[in-house]
Amino acid sequence: MDTNHTTNREDLIAPCGMDCLLCVAYQSQLHDLKKQGFHRQYCQLCIPRGKNCLHMGDSCELLRDGRVRLCFECTAFPCQRLKLLDKRYRTKYHMSMIENLRSMQENGIEAFISEQVERWKCETWY
């Protein structure tokens, strides 16, 4: 996982619990894959652009208004919308946003980020 970029690492954790460094849309934008002939949708992140949440903000006024940073800060966590999004990501990408958020809730965002870096780092084989 490449963590050498100008964005604050905490800003790469979306309100829904997605680690944006793992997202193909963010990676496509980060490495400008369109110039290499790959036609993928780009994502320039929610938090650094001053947006609170692209996927959940339309149905959650707490996220939309910036009153919570992460979904687990809400009394309705996990809400039905997040459960549906989580199901889709577990099926399609084999990762759970709800598990990510629970890890952050229990251990803190810094510990979650450290775990993600360790979990997804590339090993060099000789």
N, C-alpha and C positions, 0 to 999 in steps of 0.2 A: 504494500500500500504506500503510495507516494504521499508524504505529508509535507513536502517542500513546496509550499505555495504561499501566497500573500494573505489568504483568508485565515482568520482566527479559527483554530480547530473546533472550538465550541460552536461556532456559527455553521459548521458542517453537520450538526445534529439538528435535523428538522423537528418541529414540534410533535410530529407523530411518532418520533423515535427512529426514523430512518437515518442511517449513517450515509450522508451524501457521497462520501468518497467511494462507496460501493455501488453507486447508482450509475448505470450506463449513460443516462442523459447528462449527468454532471461530468463524467469522465470524457464523454464525447466533446463537450464544450471545453474542458480543461486542456485537452490535447488537440483541439480544433480538427476533429476527424473529417469534417466536410472537405477540408483542403486536401485530404488524402483519399478522397473519393467515397467515403462512407457517408451515407445520408441518414443521420440519426438526429432526433430532436435534441436540442441543447437545453440545459437547465443551468441557470446562473444563480441558483440558490434563493431561498426565501428570505432569510435573515439579513445577509449583507445588502440586499436590494431594498431593505426597509419594509419587506412584506412579512406578515405574521404567519401565514400558512396558505399555500395554494390549494391544497386538497381538502382541508377541513374547515377553513375559514368561512366558507359560504354557509355552513350549517352550524357553526359554533361562534357565537358572538364573543365569548371570552378570548378565543384565539384571534378572531378578526380584529377586535379592539386592542389586542396586545395586553390583556389583563393576566394572561398566563403565558409562560414561555414554552412549556412542555405539557402535553396532554395529561400526564399523571398529576398535575397540580389542580386539576378540575375534580369537583366532587362527583361528577358523573363518569369518571374514568373506570373502566373503558366503556365509552359510549357505543351505541350501535353502529355509527358511521365508522369509528375506528376498528371495531370488530370486523366489519365487512372489508375494510382496507387491509387489515392484518391477514384475513383469510386469503385474499387475493395474493398478497406478497408471500405468504407461507407456501401457497400452491405453486406460484410462478417462479419465485426466487429462493425459496427454502430459508427464509428469515422471518422472524416475528417482531413486528414493531412493538407489540404489547410486552413481549419478553424483554426487549431492549429498554422500554420505559420502566418496567419493574426493576431491572438491574440498576438504572439510573436513580430511581426512587430509593432503593435500598442502600446503594453503595456510593452514590454521587456521580456526577457527569464525568469528572476527571478519571475516576476508576473505570467507568464504562469506556471512555476513549482509550485508556491504556490497554484494556482487554481487547478492544477492536484492533488496535495497532498490532498487538501480539498475535491475535487470531488470524489476521489477514495479511501479515507480512509475507513477502516472497522469500523463500529459502533458496540459497544458491547451492547448486549441486555441482560437484567437481568430478 
